[in-house]
Amino acid sequence: MKKRIHPKLTVVGAGPGDPELMTVKGIKALGEANVILYDALINKKLLKYAPANTLKIFVGKRKNKHEYKQEEINALIVELALKHGHVVRLKGGDPFVFGRGQEEIKYAELFNIETAYVPGISSAIGVPGLAGIPVTYRGASESFWVITATTKKGQLSKDVFTAAKSNATVILLMGVHKLNEIADVFMEEGKSSTPVAVIQNGSLPSEKIAIASVKNIVKEVKEQNIQAPAIIVIGEVVKTHKYYSVLTNNLQYQLN
């Protein structure tokens, strides 16, 4: 008797990179997967939690390098779920933080496919925290913005201009290639001395961090050859980094 196929999509967050930061529920989903569609930023060590006969397909998208367009990924999810059963869509960070996870869920549901969502540790919070920088700190920051630096049209997000006017911590994803523009926006708001951290490959052994003021961060990033994927953190919370005074020419700081 032919085995009955039960189509299902589970969108899973893989966290910022360190495989040990994957949730137990996410690992369980991998262990039940018939198919895994995984992105560029996930740690491939996580694939070992899937059965040996699980179909594993790379569908990653990076700047100017797309294996599949989003519409093609949506169609592939449906095709594979109907053919094989349980599809796990494995995404870096959290799938609902600039991960388009909800788009994929809504598309699958148009075909009456069961769906589920497993949160992951968002790199926007986890990466700064692991580097020793909290996104909020009493006396320094009462809130934080999380912004994708680049719009669909490749322009700097208008939210960056609004965020630069606030006293909040500003966390920018996908923004290293626009760091010059971002720094200019903050300097125009009189924040040239505000501290900035740019963290590449957060949570991994290859992690690199550049710390400087807004006016000097572009130079510092170039000197340290910081590249994508990296997260930009702008705000007084950067001063809580244990090496802040050393990395900024022994400047003294005081959080009130």
C-alpha positions in Angstrom: 0.0 0.0 0.0 1.3 3.4 -1.0 2.2 5.6 2.0 -0.2 8.5 2.4 1.5 11.9 2.0 0.7 14.6 4.6 1.8 17.9 3.2 3.3 20.3 5.9 5.5 23.3 6.0 7.5 24.2 9.1 9.4 27.5 9.0 12.3 27.3 11.4 14.7 29.9 12.7 18.2 28.6 13.0 19.6 31.5 15.1 22.6 33.7 14.4 25.1 31.0 13.4 26.3 29.0 16.3 24.5 25.6 15.9 24.2 25.3 19.7 21.8 28.3 19.7 19.2 26.4 17.7 16.1 25.6 19.7 15.1 22.1 20.8 11.9 22.5 18.9 13.8 23.4 15.8 16.0 20.4 16.0 12.9 18.2 16.5 11.4 19.6 13.3 14.6 18.8 11.4 14.4 15.3 12.7 10.9 14.9 11.2 11.7 16.5 7.9 11.2 14.8 4.5 12.7 17.9 2.8 14.8 20.8 4.1 15.1 24.0 2.1 17.9 26.0 3.7 19.3 29.5 3.4 22.8 30.9 3.0 23.2 32.1 6.6 22.4 28.8 8.4 25.1 26.7 9.8 25.3 23.5 7.8 26.2 21.5 10.9 22.4 21.7 11.7 21.6 19.5 8.7 23.1 16.5 10.7 19.9 16.5 12.8 17.9 15.4 9.7 17.4 11.8 8.7 20.0 10.5 6.2 17.3 10.2 3.5 16.0 13.7 3.9 16.2 15.8 0.7 18.3 18.9 1.4 18.2 21.8 -1.1 20.1 25.1 -0.9 17.9 28.0 -1.8 19.9 30.8 -0.3 19.8 34.5 -1.3 22.7 36.9 -0.7 23.3 40.3 -2.2 23.3 40.0 -6.0 23.5 36.2 -5.7 20.1 34.4 -5.7 19.9 30.6 -6.3 16.1 31.0 -6.4 13.7 34.0 -6.6 11.2 34.2 -3.7 8.3 33.3 -6.0 10.3 30.2 -7.1 10.9 29.2 -3.4 7.2 29.6 -2.7 6.3 27.3 -5.6 9.0 24.8 -4.6 7.7 24.6 -1.1 4.2 23.6 -2.3 5.5 21.2 -4.9 7.8 19.4 -2.5 5.2 19.3 0.3 2.6 17.7 -1.9 5.1 15.2 -3.3 7.2 14.3 -0.1 5.3 15.5 2.9 7.0 17.6 5.6 9.1 20.5 4.3 11.2 22.4 6.8 12.2 25.9 5.6 15.4 26.6 7.6 16.3 30.3 7.9 19.0 32.2 9.7 18.1 34.2 12.7 14.3 34.4 13.2 12.2 33.8 10.1 9.8 36.6 11.0 12.6 39.3 11.3 13.2 40.2 7.7 13.1 36.5 6.8 9.9 36.5 4.7 8.7 33.5 6.7 5.1 34.7 6.9 5.0 35.1 3.1 5.9 31.5 2.6 3.4 30.3 5.2 0.6 32.3 3.6 1.4 30.9 0.2 1.5 27.3 1.4 -1.9 27.8 3.1 -3.4 28.8 -0.2 -2.9 25.1 -1.1 -4.4 23.8 2.2 -0.9 22.8 3.4 -0.6 22.6 7.2 1.9 25.2 8.5 3.9 25.8 11.6 6.5 28.4 12.8 9.5 27.8 15.1 11.1 31.0 16.3 14.8 31.4 16.3 17.2 33.8 18.1 17.2 36.9 16.1 20.7 38.1 15.1 19.5 41.6 15.7 19.5 41.0 19.4 21.6 37.8 19.9 24.7 38.9 18.0 25.2 42.2 19.9 24.5 40.4 23.1 27.0 37.7 22.5 29.5 40.4 21.7 28.9 41.9 25.1 26.5 44.7 23.9 23.0 44.7 25.2 20.4 46.5 23.0 19.0 48.3 26.1 20.8 49.4 29.2 19.5 51.5 32.1 20.5 55.1 31.7 21.7 54.6 28.2 18.8 53.3 26.1 15.2 52.7 26.8 14.3 51.2 23.4 15.7 49.9 20.2 15.1 50.0 16.5 15.7 47.0 14.2 15.9 48.2 10.6 16.8 46.6 7.3 19.1 49.2 5.8 18.3 48.5 2.2 14.8 48.6 0.6 13.6 46.4 -2.1 14.7 49.0 -4.6 18.2 49.1 -3.2 17.9 52.4 -1.4 18.6 53.4 2.2 15.5 52.8 4.3 13.7 56.0 5.2 13.4 54.6 8.7 17.1 55.2 9.2 16.5 58.9 9.0 13.8 58.7 11.6 15.7 56.4 13.9 18.7 58.8 13.8 16.6 61.5 15.5 15.9 59.3 18.5 17.9 58.3 21.6 17.2 54.6 21.0 19.7 51.9 20.1 19.6 51.5 16.3 20.4 48.0 14.9 20.8 47.7 11.2 20.8 44.5 9.2 22.1 44.2 5.6 23.7 47.6 5.8 27.5 47.2 5.6 27.6 48.3 2.0 25.6 51.4 2.9 27.7 52.3 6.0 28.9 55.5 4.5 25.3 56.7 3.9 24.2 55.6 7.4 27.1 57.4 9.0 26.2 60.6 7.1 22.6 60.4 8.3 23.7 60.2 11.9 26.3 63.0 11.5 23.6 65.3 10.1 21.7 64.8 13.3 24.7 65.9 15.3 25.7 62.4 16.4 29.2 62.1 15.0 30.6 61.1 18.4 27.9 58.4 19.0 29.6 55.0 19.4 29.1 52.3 16.7 29.9 48.6 16.6 29.9 46.5 13.4 30.0 42.8 14.0 30.8 40.3 11.3 29.9 36.5 11.6 28.4 37.0 15.1 28.4 34.0 17.4 30.9 32.1 15.2 34.7 31.5 15.9 35.4 33.8 12.9 33.6 36.7 14.5 35.2 40.2 13.9 34.1 43.4 15.5 34.9 47.1 14.8 34.1 49.7 17.3 34.4 53.5 16.8 32.4 56.7 16.7 30.0 57.4 13.9 32.5 59.8 12.2 35.3 57.1 12.3 33.4 53.9 11.8 33.8 53.7 8.0 37.6 54.0 8.3 37.7 51.4 11.1 35.6 48.9 9.2 37.8 49.2 6.2 41.0 48.8 8.2 39.6 45.6 9.8 38.2 44.4 6.5 34.7 43.9 8.0 32.4 42.5 5.4 28.8 41.1 5.2 27.2 39.3 6.9 27.5 41.9 9.6 25.3 43.8 12.0 25.6 47.5 12.8 24.8 48.7 16.3 24.6 52.5 16.9 24.1 54.0 20.3 25.3 54.5 23.9 25.0 50.8 24.7 28.1 50.2 22.6 30.1 51.8 25.5 29.2 48.8 27.7 31.5 46.6 25.6 34.3 45.4 27.9 37.0 46.6 25.5 35.3 49.9 24.5 37.9 52.1 26.1 40.8 50.2 24.5 39.2 50.1 21.1 38.4 53.8 21.1 41.9 55.0 22.1 41.2 54.6 25.8 38.3 57.1 25.9 36.6 57.0 29.3 32.9 56.6 29.5 30.2 57.0 32.1 26.6 55.6 31.9 24.3 57.7 34.0 
